[in-house]
Amino acid sequence: MNFLRKLLFPLAILYGWVTSIRNYLYDTGILKSRSFDVPVIVVGNLSVGGTGKTPQIEYLIRLLSPHYKVATLSRGYKRKSKGFVLADATVNAEVLGDEPFQYFQKFPQIQVAVDVDRCHGIQQLLAQKEAPEVILLDDAYQHRKVKAGFYILLTAYDDLFCDDWMLPAGNLRESRSGAQRTNMIIVTKCPPNISEIAQQEIAQKLQRFAAPQNGADKVIFFSCIDYDEKVYSASDSLDVTAIQSQSKLLLAGIAKPSPFLEYLQSGHDAVMIFPDHHHFSESDILAIKNKAGGKIIVTTEKDFVRLQAADFSTPLYYLPIKSKLLQHSDFFDKTILDYVGTCTGNR
């Protein structure tokens, strides 16, 4: 903890009390949570940003959409619209937010919606003529007004919630004891070669805060970011090996851009970093064009959905990523499919 965050530690204690009281009121039923007659899966975290929720939601979409009508419901962070919006041919990243618009472009077989009020959003989805059979709530772990059927808690390998502190002294949105509500934990962004011993040590640290479920410890999975072997533009693709040594502009507006840069960067590259979910202005576009100087531009998939309409006078490519479970992927898939199958069967 740096010096400034140490000074803010009393505020972190106060914030922790407030969130703990709120959770207590929901846990005891004084504040009401609403359940729905449809399988609802929450993917979230205890900390602010950078745990890999988007690739994990996409993993679930690929797993479930061949078997069920799937919908995603997000807040639509930094979107310029209000209320409930169901994606259709008229929307863009400014209307939906970058991550929901990414889902909409990649997975035309599902419904994609945004609403700050998740209860209202679920009601609106279920009122559609083609109502979803499964709803995935993106970044809704603290949205206690909805009582989901299944919770997946993410924590990044290099920023474990068990080693963190409450805001503003640390990055936690709520106490580490919030892990007790989850059905499973995924440690994301691990090194692909992480050892069994390291996994066991991390699992032991996390289990201290995750209460046993049905007499057994919570299941903890480990995943890494699996980078595509190609980068893509709106019209073509290039092998990553062909561009790694090529002079280019690498552009990222995500929470933790270092792995993206390390995967693609060579000594001759220019680099531009923007804040997470950044809305690119006309002056930003001009600055990017000047920095590129005629070189190709490679960005993240999330940034591409906000930049694809801009005219850079040079090719714009993006690098797709996926979440890859390092072990026990069959067991993970079966757990999710069993939960959804049981719920839909009961209906």
C-alpha positions as CSV (number, residue, x, y, z in Angstrom):
1,M,0.0,0.0,0.0
2,N,1.6,3.3,-1.0
3,F,1.7,6.4,1.2
4,L,-1.4,8.1,-0.1
5,R,-3.5,5.0,0.3
6,K,-2.3,4.6,3.8
7,L,-3.6,8.1,4.5
8,L,-6.9,7.0,3.1
9,F,-7.2,3.9,5.2
10,P,-9.7,5.4,7.7
11,L,-12.0,6.1,4.8
12,A,-11.6,2.5,3.7
13,I,-12.7,1.3,7.1
14,L,-15.8,3.6,6.9
15,Y,-16.6,2.3,3.3
16,G,-16.2,-1.3,4.6
17,W,-18.7,-0.7,7.3
18,V,-21.2,0.8,4.9
19,T,-21.0,-2.1,2.4
20,S,-21.0,-4.7,5.2
21,I,-24.2,-3.2,6.7
22,R,-25.8,-3.2,3.2
23,N,-24.9,-6.9,2.7
24,Y,-26.2,-7.7,6.2
25,L,-29.5,-6.2,5.4
26,Y,-29.8,-8.3,2.2
27,D,-28.5,-11.4,3.9
28,T,-31.1,-11.1,6.7
29,G,-34.0,-10.3,4.3
30,I,-34.5,-6.8,5.6
31,L,-33.7,-5.6,2.1
32,K,-35.4,-7.8,-0.5
33,S,-33.7,-9.6,-3.4
34,R,-35.8,-10.8,-6.3
35,S,-35.5,-14.3,-7.9
36,F,-36.6,-15.1,-11.4
37,D,-38.1,-18.1,-13.1
38,V,-35.1,-18.4,-15.4
39,P,-31.5,-19.4,-14.8
40,V,-29.5,-16.3,-14.0
41,I,-25.7,-16.5,-13.8
42,V,-23.7,-13.6,-12.4
43,V,-20.0,-13.0,-13.5
44,G,-18.3,-10.4,-11.3
45,N,-15.6,-9.5,-8.9
46,L,-14.9,-7.9,-5.5
47,S,-12.4,-5.4,-7.0
48,V,-12.7,-2.6,-9.5
49,G,-11.9,-3.6,-13.1
50,G,-9.3,-5.7,-14.8
51,T,-10.3,-9.2,-13.8
52,G,-11.3,-10.5,-17.3
53,K,-15.1,-10.5,-17.0
54,T,-15.6,-10.0,-20.8
55,P,-13.7,-13.1,-22.0
56,Q,-15.4,-15.1,-19.2
57,I,-18.9,-14.0,-20.3
58,E,-17.9,-14.9,-23.9
59,Y,-16.8,-18.4,-22.7
60,L,-20.3,-18.9,-21.2
61,I,-21.9,-17.7,-24.4
62,R,-20.0,-20.3,-26.4
63,L,-20.8,-23.0,-23.9
64,L,-24.6,-22.3,-23.6
65,S,-25.8,-20.7,-26.8
66,P,-25.7,-24.0,-28.8
67,H,-28.3,-25.4,-26.4
68,Y,-30.3,-22.5,-25.0
69,K,-31.6,-19.0,-25.9
70,V,-29.1,-16.8,-24.2
71,A,-29.2,-13.2,-23.2
72,T,-26.5,-11.0,-21.7
73,L,-27.5,-8.1,-19.5
74,S,-24.9,-5.4,-18.6
75,R,-24.9,-2.0,-17.1
76,G,-23.5,-0.5,-20.3
77,Y,-20.7,1.4,-18.6
78,K,-20.1,4.9,-20.1
79,R,-22.9,4.5,-22.7
80,K,-24.7,7.6,-23.8
81,S,-28.2,6.1,-23.7
82,K,-30.5,5.7,-20.7
83,G,-32.7,3.0,-19.3
84,F,-33.2,-0.4,-20.9
85,V,-31.8,-1.0,-24.4
86,L,-32.1,-4.2,-26.4
87,A,-29.5,-4.4,-29.1
88,D,-30.6,-4.3,-32.7
89,A,-29.3,-3.1,-36.1
90,T,-29.5,0.6,-35.1
91,V,-27.2,0.5,-32.1
92,N,-23.5,1.2,-31.7
93,A,-20.9,1.2,-28.9
94,E,-22.0,4.7,-27.7
95,V,-25.6,3.4,-27.3
96,L,-24.7,0.0,-25.7
97,G,-21.2,0.5,-24.2
98,D,-18.2,-1.1,-25.7
99,E,-18.4,-4.6,-24.1
100,P,-22.1,-5.2,-24.8
101,F,-21.6,-4.0,-28.3
102,Q,-18.7,-6.5,-28.7
103,Y,-21.0,-9.3,-27.6
104,F,-23.7,-8.1,-30.1
105,Q,-21.2,-8.1,-33.0
106,K,-19.6,-11.4,-32.1
107,F,-22.6,-13.5,-31.2
108,P,-25.6,-12.6,-33.4
109,Q,-27.5,-15.7,-32.1
110,I,-28.0,-14.2,-28.6
111,Q,-29.9,-11.2,-27.2
112,V,-27.8,-8.4,-25.7
113,A,-29.3,-5.8,-23.4
114,V,-28.2,-3.0,-21.1
115,D,-29.9,-1.6,-18.0
116,V,-28.5,-0.1,-14.8
117,D,-31.5,-1.6,-12.9
118,R,-30.9,-5.3,-13.5
119,C,-34.3,-6.3,-12.1
120,H,-36.0,-4.1,-14.6
121,G,-33.7,-5.4,-17.3
122,I,-34.5,-9.0,-16.6
123,Q,-38.2,-8.2,-16.6
124,Q,-37.9,-6.5,-20.0
125,L,-36.0,-9.4,-21.4
126,L,-38.5,-11.9,-20.2
127,A,-41.3,-9.8,-21.7
128,Q,-39.8,-10.2,-25.2
129,K,-41.6,-12.4,-27.7
130,E,-38.5,-14.6,-27.9
131,A,-37.8,-14.7,-24.1
132,P,-34.3,-16.0,-23.2
133,E,-33.9,-19.3,-21.4
134,V,-30.6,-18.2,-19.7
135,I,-29.5,-14.7,-18.6
136,L,-25.9,-13.8,-18.0
137,L,-25.4,-10.8,-15.8
138,D,-22.1,-9.0,-16.5
139,D,-20.5,-7.3,-13.6
140,A,-23.4,-7.6,-11.2
141,Y,-21.8,-9.3,-8.1
142,Q,-22.7,-6.3,-5.9
143,H,-26.2,-5.9,-7.5
144,R,-28.0,-7.5,-4.6
145,K,-31.5,-6.6,-5.7
146,V,-31.3,-9.6,-8.0
147,K,-30.9,-13.0,-6.4
148,A,-29.1,-15.1,-9.1
149,G,-29.1,-18.8,-9.2
150,F,-25.3,-19.1,-9.8
151,Y,-22.4,-16.8,-9.0
152,I,-18.9,-16.8,-10.5
153,L,-16.4,-14.7,-8.8
154,L,-13.3,-13.6,-10.7
155,T,-10.0,-12.5,-9.1
156,A,-6.8,-11.7,-11.1
157,Y,-3.7,-13.7,-10.5
158,D,-1.6,-10.6,-9.9
159,D,-4.2,-8.8,-7.8
160,L,-5.9,-11.4,-5.6
161,F,-8.8,-10.1,-3.5
162,C,-7.4,-11.9,-0.5
163,D,-4.4,-9.6,-0.6
164,D,-6.3,-6.4,-1.2
165,W,-8.0,-3.7,0.9
166,M,-11.2,-1.7,0.7
167,L,-11.5,1.4,-1.5
168,P,-10.0,4.0,-1.4
169,A,-7.0,2.4,0.4
170,G,-7.2,-0.6,-2.0
171,N,-9.3,-1.8,-4.9
172,L,-12.1,-3.8,-3.2
173,R,-15.8,-2.7,-3.7
174,E,-16.8,-4.8,-0.7
175,S,-15.2,-6.9,2.1
176,R,-13.4,-10.0,1.2
177,S,-16.1,-11.9,3.0
178,G,-18.3,-11.2,0.0
179,A,-16.7,-14.3,-1.5
180,Q,-19.0,-16.3,0.7
181,R,-21.8,-15.7,-1.8
182,T,-20.1,-17.2,-4.8
183,N,-20.6,-20.7,-6.1
184,M,-17.1,-20.9,-7.6
185,I,-14.0,-18.7,-7.9
186,I,-11.8,-18.3,-11.1
187,V,-8.3,-17.0,-10.7
188,T,-7.9,-15.2,-14.1
189,K,-4.9,-14.0,-16.1
190,C,-2.6,-16.7,-14.7
191,P,0.7,-17.5,-16.4
192,P,0.0,-20.5,-18.7
193,N,2.8,-22.5,-16.9
194,I,1.6,-21.8,-13.3
195,S,2.6,-24.8,-11.2
196,E,0.3,-27.1,-9.2
197,I,2.0,-26.0,-6.0
198,A,1.4,-22.3,-6.8
199,Q,-2.3,-23.1,-7.6
200,Q,-2.7,-24.9,-4.3
201,E,-1.1,-22.0,-2.3
202,I,-3.4,-19.5,-3.9
203,A,-6.5,-21.7,-3.4
204,Q,-5.7,-22.1,0.3
205,K,-5.5,-18.3,0.7
206,L,-8.8,-17.7,-1.1
207,Q,-10.6,-20.5,0.8
208,R,-10.2,-18.5,4.0
209,F,-12.8,-16.1,2.8
210,A,-15.1,-18.4,0.9
211,A,-17.4,-20.3,3.2
212,P,-17.8,-24.0,2.4
213,Q,-20.8,-24.9,0.3
214,N,-22.8,-28.1,1.3
215,G,-19.9,-29.0,3.6
216,A,-17.3,-28.8,0.9
217,D,-14.8,-26.0,-0.1
218,K,-15.7,-23.8,-2.9
219,V,-14.3,-25.0,-6.3
220,I,-11.5,-22.8,-7.5
221,F,-10.4,-22.8,-11.2
222,F,-7.4,-21.2,-12.8
223,S,-7.5,-19.6,-16.2
224,C,-5.2,-17.7,-18.6
225,I,-5.7,-15.3,-21.5
226,D,-5.5,-17.2,-24.8
227,Y,-4.4,-14.8,-27.5
228,D,-5.5,-15.4,-31.1
229,E,-2.8,-16.2,-33.7
230,K,-4.2,-13.6,-36.0
231,V,-5.2,-9.9,-35.8
232,Y,-8.3,-8.8,-37.7
233,S,-9.5,-5.8,-39.5
234,A,-13.0,-5.2,-40.9
235,S,-11.9,-6.9,-44.2
236,D,-8.9,-9.1,-43.7
237,S,-6.5,-10.7,-41.2
238,L,-2.8,-11.0,-40.6
239,D,-0.7,-13.6,-38.7
240,V,0.6,-12.3,-35.4
241,T,4.0,-13.7,-36.3
242,A,4.0,-11.6,-39.4
243,I,3.4,-8.3,-37.5
244,Q,5.4,-8.9,-34.3
245,S,8.6,-7.7,-35.9
246,Q,6.8,-5.1,-38.1
247,S,6.8,-1.4,-37.1
248,K,3.3,-0.5,-35.9
249,L,1.2,1.5,-33.5
250,L,-0.2,-0.4,-30.5
251,L,-3.2,1.2,-29.0
252,A,-5.0,0.2,-25.8
253,G,-7.8,1.6,-23.7
254,I,-8.3,-1.2,-21.2
255,A,-7.7,-1.5,-17.5
256,K,-4.5,-3.6,-17.7
257,P,-2.8,-3.3,-21.1
258,S,0.6,-4.7,-20.3
259,P,-0.1,-8.4,-21.4
260,F,-1.5,-7.1,-24.7
261,L,1.6,-5.0,-25.3
262,E,4.0,-7.7,-24.3
263,Y,2.4,-10.2,-26.7
264,L,2.7,-7.9,-29.8
265,Q,5.4,-5.3,-29.1
266,S,8.8,-5.0,-30.8
267,G,11.5,-2.4,-30.3
268,H,10.2,-0.3,-33.3
269,D,6.6,0.1,-32.2
270,A,4.8,3.3,-31.1
271,V,2.4,2.9,-28.1
272,M,-0.6,4.9,-27.0
273,I,-2.4,4.1,-23.8
274,F,-5.9,5.5,-22.9
275,P,-8.1,5.0,-19.8
276,D,-10.4,2.0,-19.7
277,H,-13.7,2.5,-21.6
278,H,-12.3,5.7,-23.1
279,H,-14.6,7.6,-25.6
280,F,-12.3,8.6,-28.4
281,S,-12.8,12.2,-29.5
282,E,-12.0,13.8,-32.8
283,S,-8.8,15.2,-31.3
284,D,-7.9,11.6,-30.1
285,I,-8.4,10.3,-33.6
286,L,-6.2,13.0,-35.0
287,A,-3.5,12.2,-32.4
288,I,-3.7,8.5,-33.2
289,K,-3.3,9.2,-37.0
290,N,-0.3,11.5,-36.4
291,K,1.3,8.9,-34.0
292,A,0.7,6.1,-36.5
293,G,2.4,8.0,-39.3
294,G,1.2,5.6,-41.9
295,K,2.0,2.4,-39.9
296,I,-0.7,-0.2,-39.2
297,I,-2.6,0.2,-36.0
298,V,-3.3,-2.8,-33.7
299,T,-5.7,-2.4,-30.8
300,T,-7.7,-4.5,-28.4
301,E,-11.1,-6.0,-29.4
302,K,-12.9,-3.8,-26.9
303,D,-11.2,-0.6,-28.3
304,F,-11.9,-1.7,-31.9
305,V,-15.7,-1.6,-31.5
306,R,-15.3,2.1,-30.6
307,L,-12.7,2.9,-33.3
308,Q,-13.9,0.9,-36.3
309,A,-15.9,3.8,-37.7
310,A,-13.0,6.2,-37.6
311,D,-10.9,7.0,-40.7
312,F,-7.3,6.5,-39.9
313,S,-6.1,6.3,-43.6
314,T,-4.2,3.2,-42.5
315,P,-5.3,-0.3,-41.6
316,L,-6.8,-0.8,-38.1
317,Y,-6.6,-4.3,-36.6
318,Y,-7.6,-5.9,-33.4
319,L,-6.4,-8.9,-31.4
320,P,-9.1,-11.3,-30.1
321,I,-8.7,-13.0,-26.7
322,K,-10.4,-15.9,-25.0
323,S,-10.5,-17.2,-21.4
324,K,-8.8,-20.6,-21.2
325,L,-9.2,-22.8,-18.2
326,L,-5.9,-24.4,-17.3
327,Q,-7.4,-27.6,-15.8
328,H,-10.7,-29.3,-15.3
329,S,-12.6,-27.5,-18.1
330,D,-14.9,-30.5,-18.5
331,F,-15.9,-30.3,-14.9
332,F,-16.5,-26.5,-15.2
333,D,-18.6,-27.0,-18.3
334,K,-20.6,-29.8,-16.7
335,T,-21.2,-27.7,-13.5
336,I,-22.7,-24.8,-15.6
337,L,-24.7,-27.0,-17.9
338,D,-26.1,-29.0,-14.9
339,Y,-27.2,-25.8,-13.2
340,V,-28.9,-24.5,-16.3
341,G,-30.4,-27.8,-17.2
342,T,-31.8,-28.4,-13.8
343,C,-33.4,-24.9,-13.7
344,T,-34.9,-25.1,-17.2
345,G,-36.1,-28.7,-16.5
346,N,-37.9,-27.5,-13.3
347,R,-39.6,-24.8,-15.4
